[in-house]
């Protein structure tokens, strides 16, 4: 099955490399940019307001306002960084599976490939929810678990799982 156009699946003799860029849309990009603008403007206006009611609210009012702005900035910023700089890769060799995420706080995780590797598509709504950016594929063996596939659609998840199973099958048959 050829991979869907958004993701890249490249298999060489001893390596499988899957690249998953963020799912973009004009609506999502516009929403994040307008939201960031509103938060920035609101923060500016709130911090420069010198009316008697604002001054009377004191330190507690200022701290609670700053906390709300920080919360909105965190969630919008996380989505913005993923949209602009994000990319998820999964590299399989005969020794390990390595997941690398750019545009996130979690950078890299790996799983030694000793024993049988099982690839499973998790039961999420497709495409996965925008807020959680859930991974939709779980690779597991006796050494642990690694998840992959932020925002994959069902056909994309099936293509990735098929490629992983094909690669692992080839690696197992060459070891015999």
Secondary structure, DSSP 8 states (H G I E B T S, - for coil): ----TTEEEEEETTEEEEEEE----HHHHHHHHHHHHHHHHHHHHHHH---HHHHHHHHHHHHHHHHHHHHHHHHHHHHHHHHHH-EEEEEE-SSEEEEEEESSS--EEEEE--S--EEEE----SS--TTTT---EEEEETTEEEEE-TT--HHHHHHHHHHHHHHHHHHHHHH-
